[in-house]
């Protein structure tokens, strides 16, 4: 073989190896969004899995495989375990979505290798080991907190007036009352729970801020979204944007599922 031809082939093989190695390296970058087919939805406090009822069909219409977790709300760890059980059933890359308190749950469970991205809907997003109640005190007090009530066994719920006005204030009253009827009580220990990890440090994130939120102060939401460098949208909604603006919430989830920032 002619020496020049031989050297040309060797150079081509070497270059191919460089490009192949570069592509493999790029695939391991944790912050690179990945398109997914599976979406796991996680509800917060004062709610159950039906809170995603308007969002689910919109996601399914886009061809996504959707699962809504039913949190037991008996402890933070129990909720994390419930999410992990659902993640174990997914057949590939999965987008994890949390509303409200569930932001803590997905931050903890989101280290699962199935999870390629995290979406926070008016959600808590403390750092690992951070005292979330202390963080909230750096911002305006949320009116809904005054309606929190406890039974003699240490289970909490939101009063009907607070639920209708401060939690679901932009829903028609009849719809808010129907949503109130499925409210699930939660264990007192959840109020002091701390995450041990914060998956948002290593996974791409998206955040929907609720401008009219009376359950988590909007400025606190903005702070958490900015801290995690989330791709952020702002909705003129109460804390339950997933019910009052399901299309906007679904659009953000679809955007995240497609890996678009």
C-alpha positions in Angstrom: 0.0 0.0 0.0 1.2 3.5 -0.8 2.7 5.1 2.3 0.6 8.3 1.9 -2.6 6.3 1.5 -1.7 4.2 4.6 -1.0 7.3 6.7 -4.3 8.9 5.6 -6.2 5.8 6.7 -4.4 5.8 10.1 -5.3 9.5 10.6 -8.9 8.9 9.7 -9.1 6.0 12.2 -7.5 8.2 14.9 -9.9 11.1 14.2 -12.9 8.7 14.4 -11.7 7.5 17.8 -11.4 11.1 19.1 -15.0 11.9 17.9 -16.3 8.7 19.4 -14.6 9.4 22.7 -15.9 12.9 22.7 -19.5 11.7 22.1 -19.2 9.2 24.9 -17.9 11.9 27.3 -20.7 14.2 26.3 -23.3 11.5 27.2 -22.0 11.4 30.8 -22.5 15.1 31.6 -25.2 15.1 34.3 -26.6 18.5 33.4 -27.4 17.6 29.7 -31.2 17.3 29.3 -32.4 14.0 27.8 -35.7 13.4 26.0 -37.9 10.9 27.9 -41.0 8.9 27.5 -41.9 8.3 31.1 -43.3 11.0 33.5 -43.8 10.4 37.2 -46.0 12.9 39.0 -45.8 13.4 42.8 -48.5 15.3 44.8 -47.9 17.5 47.9 -49.7 18.0 51.2 -53.4 18.7 51.5 -53.9 16.6 48.4 -53.7 13.2 46.7 -52.7 11.8 43.3 -56.0 13.1 41.8 -54.6 16.6 41.9 -52.9 15.8 38.6 -56.2 14.7 37.0 -56.3 17.6 34.5 -52.7 17.4 33.6 -52.5 13.7 33.0 -54.6 13.5 29.8 -52.8 16.4 28.3 -49.5 14.6 28.8 -50.9 11.3 27.5 -52.1 13.1 24.4 -48.5 13.9 23.7 -47.6 10.2 23.8 -46.1 10.2 27.3 -46.3 7.3 29.7 -47.6 8.9 32.9 -47.8 7.6 36.5 -49.2 9.5 39.5 -47.8 8.5 42.8 -50.0 8.2 45.9 -47.9 9.4 48.8 -48.9 7.9 52.2 -47.9 11.2 53.9 -47.0 9.1 57.0 -43.4 10.3 56.9 -41.0 12.0 54.5 -39.1 8.7 54.1 -42.3 6.8 53.4 -43.1 9.3 50.6 -39.6 9.0 49.1 -39.9 5.2 49.2 -43.3 5.4 47.4 -41.7 7.4 44.6 -38.8 5.0 44.4 -41.1 2.0 44.0 -42.8 3.7 41.1 -39.5 4.7 39.5 -38.4 1.1 39.7 -41.3 0.2 37.5 -40.3 2.6 34.7 -38.8 1.1 31.5 -36.3 3.8 30.8 -35.4 7.5 31.3 -37.9 9.3 33.5 -38.9 12.8 34.2 -39.9 13.4 37.9 -42.4 16.1 38.7 -43.3 17.4 42.1 -45.9 19.9 43.4 -45.6 21.8 46.7 -44.1 19.6 49.4 -43.3 17.0 46.8 -40.5 19.1 45.7 -38.6 17.8 48.7 -39.6 14.3 47.8 -38.3 14.5 44.2 -35.1 16.2 45.3 -34.4 13.1 47.5 -35.7 10.4 45.2 -34.3 12.2 42.1 -30.9 10.6 42.5 -32.4 7.4 41.1 -30.6 6.5 37.8 -33.9 6.4 35.9 -34.4 10.2 36.6 -33.0 12.5 33.9 -34.7 15.7 35.0 -36.8 17.3 37.7 -39.8 19.6 37.4 -41.0 21.7 40.3 -44.5 23.1 40.3 -44.8 25.8 43.0 -42.6 23.4 45.0 -40.2 23.3 47.9 -36.6 22.8 46.9 -34.4 22.9 50.0 -30.7 22.0 49.8 -29.4 18.9 51.4 -29.8 19.1 55.1 -31.3 22.6 54.9 -33.9 23.6 57.5 -36.9 24.4 55.2 -39.1 26.1 57.9 -36.1 28.4 58.7 -35.7 29.2 55.0 -39.4 30.2 54.8 -39.0 32.6 57.6 -36.6 34.7 55.5 -39.6 35.5 53.3 -43.2 36.8 53.8 -45.4 34.5 55.8 -47.8 32.5 53.6 -51.4 33.0 54.8 -52.4 29.3 54.3 -50.2 28.4 57.3 -52.7 30.0 59.7 -55.2 27.4 58.7 -53.1 24.3 59.5 -54.8 22.2 62.2 -53.8 19.1 64.1 -55.8 16.2 65.5 -55.0 14.5 68.8 -52.9 11.8 67.0 -50.6 14.3 65.4 -52.1 14.3 61.9 -52.4 17.7 60.1 -54.8 19.1 57.6 -55.9 22.5 56.2 -59.1 24.1 57.4 -61.8 24.4 54.8 -61.7 28.3 54.7 -57.9 28.3 54.3 -58.1 25.6 51.7 -60.6 27.4 49.6 -59.1 30.9 50.0 -55.4 30.4 50.4 -54.6 27.0 48.9 -56.9 26.8 45.9 -58.0 30.5 45.7 -58.3 30.7 41.9 -60.6 27.6 41.5 -64.4 28.0 41.3 -65.7 27.5 44.9 -67.5 24.3 44.0 -64.3 22.8 42.5 -62.2 23.9 45.5 -64.6 22.2 47.8 -64.5 19.0 45.8 -60.7 19.1 45.9 -60.9 19.8 49.7 -62.9 16.6 50.1 -59.9 14.4 48.9 -57.4 16.2 51.1 -55.2 13.6 52.9 -53.9 14.2 56.5 -50.2 14.2 57.0 -47.9 13.2 59.9 -46.5 16.0 62.0 -42.9 14.7 61.5 -43.0 15.8 57.9 -42.9 19.5 59.0 -39.4 19.1 60.3 -38.0 16.6 57.8 -34.8 17.4 55.9 -33.5 16.1 52.7 -30.2 14.2 52.7 -29.4 15.0 49.1 -30.6 17.6 46.6 -30.8 15.9 43.1 -31.2 19.3 41.5 -27.5 19.9 41.9 -26.8 17.2 39.3 -30.0 17.0 37.2 -31.5 19.6 34.8 -34.5 21.3 36.4 -37.6 23.3 35.4 -39.7 25.4 37.8 -43.2 26.9 37.5 -43.7 29.9 39.9 -47.2 30.7 41.0 -47.5 34.5 41.3 -50.7 34.5 43.4 -49.5 31.8 45.7 -50.7 32.1 49.3 -49.2 28.8 50.4 -45.5 29.2 49.4 -44.4 32.8 49.0 -43.7 33.6 45.3 -40.4 35.3 46.2 -39.3 32.1 48.0 -40.2 30.1 44.9 -38.2 32.5 42.7 -35.2 32.2 45.1 -35.3 28.4 45.0 -35.7 28.3 41.2 -32.8 30.7 40.7 -30.6 28.8 43.1 -31.0 25.6 41.2 -30.6 27.4 37.9 -34.0 26.1 36.7 -35.6 26.9 33.4 -38.5 28.9 34.9 -41.9 30.1 33.9 -44.3 32.3 36.0 -48.0 31.6 36.1 -50.7 34.0 37.3 -52.1 31.3 39.5 -52.7 30.2 43.1 -50.7 27.3 44.7 -52.7 24.8 42.6 -51.7 25.9 39.1 -51.9 22.2 38.1 -55.7 22.5 38.5 -56.3 26.1 37.6 -53.8 26.2 34.6 -53.3 22.6 33.7 -52.4 23.5 30.1 -49.5 25.7 31.1 -48.3 23.2 33.6 -48.5 20.4 31.0 -46.7 22.5 28.5 -43.7 23.0 30.9 -43.6 19.2 31.6 -43.7 18.4 27.9 -40.9 20.9 27.3 -38.9 19.2 30.0 -39.7 15.7 28.7 -38.3 16.9 25.3 -35.1 18.1 27.0 -35.7 21.7 26.0 -34.5 24.4 28.3 
